C-alpha cells in the first residue's frame, strides 16, 4: 500500500498506468490495431496528471455520496478502495473520456477525507496518457470535475 505524504494523503500507485494502458489497448483493438502493441506503447507514453484539493461543506458520508454520484455520472467505476480501516477516508476511481473527441481515457481518483466541523476534504487526481499532440486531458478533466463537485 502506498505511503501517506506529509499531509496524510496517499499517492496513487502505478495502477492507473495499467488501467490507462488497458483502456487504450481496447480502443486500439476497436479500430483494428494490435491490442498487445498498443498496450506496450501506452505504457511508454508520458502521463498528464493534475491534482486539485477541494473543501466540501458536507459531512464525510454525504461528501462520499456526492463524489461517488458526480464521478459515476462522469465515467465508469474501476474500483473503490478503503485507504485504511477505521480511518475516515474513502477512495473512488473511475475511467472517463477526455481529449479531442473524447477518445482519450482518463483515470480519475478522488480521495475523500473527513474534515473538521461537518466538512470534508477531497483530493481529485486525473491522469491521462499524452501522445505527440498535447491535449492536457488530465488537467482539463480534473478542472471540469472539480467544477461539478463545487456546484
N, C-alpha and C positions, 0 to 999 in steps of 0.2 A: 504494500500500500504506500502511496506517495507520502512524503513528509510534509507537515504544515509549514508555511512560510512564517515570517516574523509576526504577521498579523493573525495567524491561525488558519489561513486559507490553505486548502490543499490544491496543489497544482495538478492539472490533468496530465496523465501519463501518455505514453505513445499509443494508447488505444485509439485515439482519434485518428492517428495516421493509418491504422489498419482499417478503420471504418471508411475513411475517405478513399483509400486505395480500392477497397471492395466496391464502393459506390461508383467510382469512375470506371472500374473494370466492367461493371454491369451496364453502364451507359455505352461503353465501347462495344460490348457484345451486341447490343441492340442495333447498332449501325454497321454490324458486320466485322468489327475489329476483333483482334485476338484478346480474349479476356485476360489470359496469362501475361501477355506482353504489356497490355495497358496497366495491369496491376503493378508490374515491375517498374514501369516508367513513373507511375503515380507515386510510388514510394520514394523515388529520387527527386521529385519536384519539391520546390520550396513551399512553405505554408504562409498564408497571410492570416495572422492571428490578431484579434483585438479583444481586449477585456474592458468591461465597464462596471464600475461599482455603483449600486443604487441603494438608497434608503427607502423602504416602503413603510408607510404609516399603518401597517396591519400587524396583528398578532401573528406569530410564527405559522400556525396551522392555516390561517387564512392566506398568508403570503405564499405558502407552498401550493395551495389550491389555485391561487391566481396565476402563479408562474407556470404551473402544470397546464392550466387552461390555455394561456397565451401561447406557450410553446407547442402545445398539442394542436392548436389551430394553424401554427406556422409550419409544422412538419410532422414526421413520423418518429415516434419514440423508439429509441435504440437502447434504452436502459435507464433504470432508476437505481441509484446506489446510495446506501446509507454510508456516510463518511466514517462514523464511529458509533457503536451502540451507546445509547444513553445520552448522546450529545444532541443538542437541538440544531442539527444540520441535516439538510436533505439535498441530494444532487439529482437533477433531472437533465436528461440528454435526449436531443432529437437530431434528426437529419432533415434539413430543409433545402430549398433551392436558392441559388444566388447567381450572380454574374449575368452576363448577356444572355437573354432569353431563358433565364432560369435553368441553364444547363450545367451549372457548377454546383455540386453538392457541398453543403456547409454543415459541419457538426457544431451544434450549439449546446453548451453545457452551462447550466445555471446552478450555482451553489447558494442555497437559501440558509441563512443563519439567523438564529433568534437574536434580536437586538434588545435594547432596554425600553421599558415603559410602553409595551404594546407595539413595538416597531420591529422590523426585520431588515436584514441586510441581504442583498443579492449581488453576487459576482457573476456577471454574464460573460461568457467566453465563446467567441465564434471563430472557427478555423476552417479555411478552405485552401485547396491547392492552387498555386499560381502557375500558369503557363507562360508563354512568351509575351502575351498581351496581359498586362497587369490590370485586373478587374477589381481588386480590393474587395472581393466578395465577403471575406471575414469581417472587415471593418464596416461595410455597408449593412450587412445583416445584423451585426451587434447593435449598431445605431438604430436600425429600424425596430428591432425587438425591444430595445430599451425604451424607445418612444411609446410602443404599445403598452409596456409594463407601467409606464408613468402616467398613462391616461386615467 
